[in-house]
Amino acid sequence: MLRDIYMSRGPLAAFAAEGLFWGSFAALVPVIKAQAGLSDGDFGVVMLIAALGAVSAMWLAPRAEAKLGRWTLPVLAAVMAGAFVFPGYATNGVFLAVVMMGATIGSGSLDVAMNARISILEGRSGRPLMNLAHGIFSVAYAVSALMAGLGREIGWTPSEIFAAGVALCGLLILQMIAAPVPDPEPVSEETAKRRLPWVMLFPAGMIVLLGFMTEQATEGWSALHLERGLGAGAAEGALGPAILGMTMAIGRLSGQVIVHYWSEAVVIRVATVIAALGSAIAAWAPSLFIAYLGFGLLGIGVSVVAPMAFAWVGRMVPDDKKALAISRIAVLGYSGFFIGPPLMGFLAEGFGLPVSFTAISVLLLLVPLVLVPMVARYRP
């Protein structure tokens, strides 16, 4: 694993940068939401608006990658870091929606590019790296969520916490510059003209959608669920997203080993059932301990869903098509990354957060029952 980390250290720095900002944001949701004076439904609308910019950016990400080449990751990481300066200053919903759209544009574009670069490295090295990369994201997410929660406890403002994140991201950008992934090698004209198979991309994208919808919904609302429903304090509430991040890191790093023994289809099936069970437990937990247990199971299960889907698709397409294929399933899949919080907000407004987490549990069961068999039928 140390060899894998060294080989992929450039893209891994990009995954760490993503986790750094989204972990901080998850722990700061209660204070940012209150500072902007938003209800659950209003906050859901803000995140839905932010999602529109992200989806557009993901669709165009392959063009940005083609133009920027080996500078893709550091440039997009710098854009994301610059955008995350502003959410801490938001005092109304309109301003928060605009600045979060900027953050999701930078984050979404970087996400497509770094997954494509990891997929290229996987193809060239013959080593499974996707779970490792997403595991690094989860470690960075968990640590930053916990540190942001502690920052809240000692009186730091959101703007100060995000400023510290920007400084740390600068160091990660230096690593991206120092260890770039070479551009894809040219392919034959026949391969270049080959169209991407939507019969495989659509269900794979839906798997990613449900995985990221679960992940981001939990990231965005777990702290609020714990603080509102179970009386947790700021640090105890931040443990919700922190536990999610830590267990996702454990699941993804374990997936680095499991993928040598089980196929992607088997892993995704088992993982989504575990995640669905965890979401249901967290939804109706009578105590903080049981809720933490539920979020832990959810994290272990959902951790490998998206990485396995990306690796599965990346294995089926040539190098020069990887960025395009990942972009297309990311447009669909990462819609879930941003649809999750507004969906949770709308359901919480009408029925409460326990019902919101129960709905997530039910939706996850579509993966093993419907979507995995659809992808498995495709033969490149």
RACORQUI-V312176 format. One record per residue. N is the residue number from 1. RES is the residue in three letters. NEAR is the number of other ideal C-beta (glycine too) atoms within 10 Angstrom. D_FIRST is the distance of its C-alpha to the first C-alpha in Angstrom with 2 decimals. Layout:
N_RES_NEAR_D_FIRST + N_RES_NEAR_D_FIRST
This chain:
1_MET_10_0.00 + 2_LEU_6_3.81 + 3_ARG_9_5.31 + 4_ASP_17_4.92 + 5_ILE_13_6.12 + 6_TYR_10_8.61 + 7_MET_18_9.74 + 8_SER_25_10.56 + 9_ARG_14_11.69 + 10_GLY_22_15.25 + 11_PRO_27_15.16 + 12_LEU_26_12.84 + 13_ALA_25_15.75 + 14_ALA_30_18.10 + 15_PHE_27_16.46 + 16_ALA_24_16.69 + 17_ALA_32_20.29 + 18_GLU_24_21.20 + 19_GLY_25_20.05 + 20_LEU_28_21.89 + 21_PHE_26_25.20 + 22_TRP_26_25.20 + 23_GLY_30_24.26 + 24_SER_28_27.12 + 25_PHE_27_29.43 + 26_ALA_28_28.86 + 27_ALA_34_29.85 + 28_LEU_26_32.78 + 29_VAL_22_34.21 + 30_PRO_18_36.99 + 31_VAL_17_38.28 + 32_ILE_21_37.95 + 33_LYS_21_39.76 + 34_ALA_10_42.48 + 35_GLN_19_42.84 + 36_ALA_19_43.49 + 37_GLY_12_45.90 + 38_LEU_20_44.32 + 39_SER_13_44.74 + 40_ASP_21_42.01 + 41_GLY_15_43.42 + 42_ASP_16_43.80 + 43_PHE_27_40.20 + 44_GLY_24_39.21 + 45_VAL_16_41.40 + 46_VAL_27_39.81 + 47_MET_25_36.31 + 48_LEU_17_37.77 + 49_ILE_19_39.35 + 50_ALA_25_36.12 + 51_ALA_24_34.48 + 52_LEU_15_37.04 + 53_GLY_20_35.87 + 54_ALA_25_32.21 + 55_VAL_19_32.99 + 56_SER_16_35.08 + 57_ALA_25_32.42 + 58_MET_28_29.81 + 59_TRP_16_32.35 + 60_LEU_15_32.91 + 61_ALA_26_29.32 + 62_PRO_21_29.02 + 63_ARG_12_32.12 + 64_ALA_19_30.74 + 65_GLU_24_27.58 + 66_ALA_14_29.87 + 67_LYS_10_31.96 + 68_LEU_14_29.40 + 69_GLY_11_26.93 + 70_ARG_16_24.16 + 71_TRP_13_25.83 + 72_THR_27_25.32 + 73_LEU_28_22.51 + 74_PRO_23_24.10 + 75_VAL_19_27.57 + 76_LEU_29_26.82 + 77_ALA_29_24.87 + 78_ALA_18_27.96 + 79_VAL_19_30.23 + 80_MET_27_28.40 + 81_ALA_25_28.46 + 82_GLY_14_32.14 + 83_ALA_20_33.02 + 84_PHE_26_31.52 + 85_VAL_16_33.96 + 86_PHE_17_36.81 + 87_PRO_24_36.20 + 88_GLY_22_36.88 + 89_TYR_15_40.38 + 90_ALA_23_41.35 + 91_THR_10_44.62 + 92_ASN_11_45.51 + 93_GLY_18_44.02 + 94_VAL_12_44.89 + 95_PHE_15_43.13 + 96_LEU_26_40.04 + 97_ALA_22_39.95 + 98_VAL_15_40.25 + 99_VAL_20_37.56 + 100_MET_26_35.11 + 101_MET_21_35.80 + 102_GLY_19_34.80 + 103_ALA_25_31.57 + 104_THR_27_30.71 + 105_ILE_23_31.65 + 106_GLY_25_29.21 + 107_SER_29_26.46 + 108_GLY_31_27.12 + 109_SER_28_27.21 + 110_LEU_28_23.97 + 111_ASP_28_22.30 + 112_VAL_28_23.49 + 113_ALA_27_22.51 + 114_MET_28_18.91 + 115_ASN_30_18.34 + 116_ALA_28_20.12 + 117_ARG_29_18.10 + 118_ILE_28_14.76 + 119_SER_27_16.65 + 120_ILE_22_17.84 + 121_LEU_20_14.45 + 122_GLU_20_13.54 + 123_GLY_17_16.88 + 124_ARG_14_16.65 + 125_SER_13_13.30 + 126_GLY_6_13.61 + 127_ARG_14_10.08 + 128_PRO_20_10.21 + 129_LEU_24_9.29 + 130_MET_28_12.25 + 131_ASN_24_11.29 + 132_LEU_22_8.39 + 133_ALA_28_11.22 + 134_HIS_30_13.79 + 135_GLY_26_11.95 + 136_ILE_24_12.11 + 137_PHE_27_15.72 + 138_SER_25_16.40 + 139_VAL_21_15.29 + 140_ALA_26_17.50 + 141_TYR_31_20.14 + 142_ALA_25_20.40 + 143_VAL_19_20.67 + 144_SER_28_23.14 + 145_ALA_31_25.17 + 146_LEU_20_25.56 + 147_MET_20_26.49 + 148_ALA_28_28.90 + 149_GLY_26_30.50 + 150_LEU_15_31.00 + 151_GLY_22_32.39 + 152_ARG_21_34.89 + 153_GLU_12_35.91 + 154_ILE_7_36.84 + 155_GLY_7_38.69 + 156_TRP_18_36.52 + 157_THR_15_37.57 + 158_PRO_22_35.31 + 159_SER_14_36.12 + 160_GLU_12_34.98 + 161_ILE_22_31.67 + 162_PHE_25_30.99 + 163_ALA_14_32.09 + 164_ALA_16_29.48 + 165_GLY_23_26.85 + 166_VAL_16_28.21 + 167_ALA_9_27.87 + 168_LEU_17_24.19 + 169_CYS_23_23.66 + 170_GLY_13_25.33 + 171_LEU_11_22.57 + 172_LEU_23_19.95 + 173_ILE_20_22.31 + 174_LEU_12_22.37 + 175_GLN_18_18.61 + 176_MET_29_19.26 + 177_ILE_16_22.10 + 178_ALA_11_20.29 + 179_ALA_17_17.47 + 180_PRO_16_19.22 + 181_VAL_23_18.35 + 182_PRO_11_21.26 + 183_ASP_16_23.80 + 184_PRO_20_24.04 + 185_GLU_10_26.01 + 186_PRO_10_29.59 + 187_VAL_14_30.38 + 188_SER_10_33.67 + 189_GLU_8_36.50 + 190_GLU_7_36.56 + 191_THR_13_32.91 + 192_ALA_11_33.50 + 193_LYS_8_36.48 + 194_ARG_13_34.83 + 195_ARG_6_34.97 + 196_LEU_16_32.18 + 197_PRO_15_32.83 + 198_TRP_11_33.73 + 199_VAL_11_34.13 + 200_MET_22_30.33 + 201_LEU_22_29.58 + 202_PHE_15_31.95 + 203_PRO_23_30.66 + 204_ALA_28_27.01 + 205_GLY_26_28.11 + 206_MET_22_29.86 + 207_ILE_31_26.77 + 208_VAL_29_25.00 + 209_LEU_26_28.29 + 210_LEU_26_28.53 + 211_GLY_28_24.91 + 212_PHE_25_25.24 + 213_MET_25_28.82 + 214_THR_31_27.78 + 215_GLU_27_25.00 + 216_GLN_23_27.28 + 217_ALA_27_30.34 + 218_THR_32_28.71 + 219_GLU_26_27.35 + 220_GLY_24_30.84 + 221_TRP_30_33.00 + 222_SER_32_31.32 + 223_ALA_27_32.48 + 224_LEU_21_35.96 + 225_HIS_25_36.07 + 226_LEU_26_35.31 + 227_GLU_17_37.71 + 228_ARG_16_40.50 + 229_GLY_16_40.39 + 230_LEU_18_39.31 + 231_GLY_10_40.54 + 232_ALA_20_37.25 + 233_GLY_13_37.38 + 234_ALA_18_35.36 + 235_ALA_16_32.45 + 236_GLU_16_32.64 + 237_GLY_25_32.74 + 238_ALA_30_29.69 + 239_LEU_24_27.81 + 240_GLY_30_28.16 + 241_PRO_32_25.91 + 242_ALA_28_23.71 + 243_ILE_24_23.20 + 244_LEU_31_22.61 + 245_GLY_31_19.87 + 246_MET_22_18.22 + 247_THR_23_18.47 + 248_MET_29_17.27 + 249_ALA_24_14.07 + 250_ILE_18_13.76 + 251_GLY_26_14.79 + 252_ARG_26_12.50 + 253_LEU_18_9.23 + 254_SER_15_11.01 + 255_GLY_26_11.96 + 256_GLN_21_8.55 + 257_VAL_11_9.52 + 258_ILE_17_13.23 + 259_VAL_18_13.50 + 260_HIS_8_13.22 + 261_TYR_8_16.35 + 262_TRP_14_18.38 + 263_SER_12_19.75 + 264_GLU_25_19.61 + 265_ALA_15_23.24 + 266_VAL_15_22.83 + 267_VAL_21_19.97 + 268_ILE_27_22.01 + 269_ARG_19_25.16 + 270_VAL_15_23.98 + 271_ALA_24_22.20 + 272_THR_27_25.35 + 273_VAL_16_27.59 + 274_ILE_19_25.62 + 275_ALA_30_25.75 + 276_ALA_25_29.47 + 277_LEU_16_30.18 + 278_GLY_28_28.48 + 279_SER_27_30.46 + 280_ALA_20_33.68 + 281_ILE_20_33.14 + 282_ALA_30_32.48 + 283_ALA_22_35.54 + 284_TRP_14_37.99 + 285_ALA_21_36.52 + 286_PRO_8_39.40 + 287_SER_9_37.44 + 288_LEU_17_34.58 + 289_PHE_10_32.57 + 290_ILE_14_32.94 + 291_ALA_25_32.13 + 292_TYR_24_28.89 + 293_LEU_16_28.09 + 294_GLY_25_28.90 + 295_PHE_29_26.77 + 296_GLY_20_23.84 + 297_LEU_20_24.33 + 298_LEU_32_24.82 + 299_GLY_30_21.54 + 300_ILE_22_19.57 + 301_GLY_26_21.47 + 302_VAL_29_21.70 + 303_SER_31_18.08 + 304_VAL_31_17.02 + 305_VAL_28_20.43 + 306_ALA_28_20.30 + 307_PRO_30_16.73 + 308_MET_31_17.58 + 309_ALA_30_20.94 + 310_PHE_29_19.75 + 311_ALA_24_17.37 + 312_TRP_23_20.33 + 313_VAL_28_22.74 + 314_GLY_23_20.65 + 315_ARG_15_20.40 + 316_MET_19_24.20 + 317_VAL_22_25.27 + 318_PRO_16_25.24 + 319_ASP_18_23.38 + 320_ASP_17_26.52 + 321_LYS_22_27.06 + 322_LYS_25_23.66 + 323_ALA_28_24.73 + 324_LEU_18_28.07 + 325_ALA_24_26.80 + 326_ILE_32_24.31 + 327_SER_27_27.16 + 328_ARG_22_29.55 + 329_ILE_29_27.56 + 330_ALA_29_26.56 + 331_VAL_23_30.29 + 332_LEU_19_30.95 + 333_GLY_26_27.78 + 334_TYR_28_27.73 + 335_SER_22_31.38 + 336_GLY_25_30.23 + 337_PHE_29_28.11 + 338_PHE_26_31.48 + 339_ILE_20_33.89 + 340_GLY_28_32.39 + 341_PRO_25_33.85 + 342_PRO_22_37.31 + 343_LEU_22_37.47 + 344_MET_29_36.75 + 345_GLY_28_39.36 + 346_PHE_16_42.04 + 347_LEU_23_41.58 + 348_ALA_23_41.47 + 349_GLU_16_44.66 + 350_GLY_11_46.51 + 351_PHE_12_45.08 + 352_GLY_16_42.72 + 353_LEU_22_38.97 + 354_PRO_17_38.75 + 355_VAL_14_40.09 + 356_SER_24_37.61 + 357_PHE_30_34.59 + 358_THR_19_36.36 + 359_ALA_17_36.78 + 360_ILE_28_33.03 + 361_SER_20_32.57 + 362_VAL_11_35.10 + 363_LEU_20_33.73 + 364_LEU_27_30.23 + 365_LEU_14_31.86 + 366_LEU_15_32.80 + 367_VAL_25_29.24 + 368_PRO_19_29.22 + 369_LEU_11_32.99 + 370_VAL_12_33.58 + 371_LEU_23_30.80 + 372_VAL_24_28.16 + 373_PRO_12_30.99 + 374_MET_15_32.13 + 375_VAL_23_28.85 + 376_ALA_17_28.43 + 377_ARG_10_31.88 + 378_TYR_15_30.94 + 379_ARG_7_30.45 + 380_PRO_8_29.55
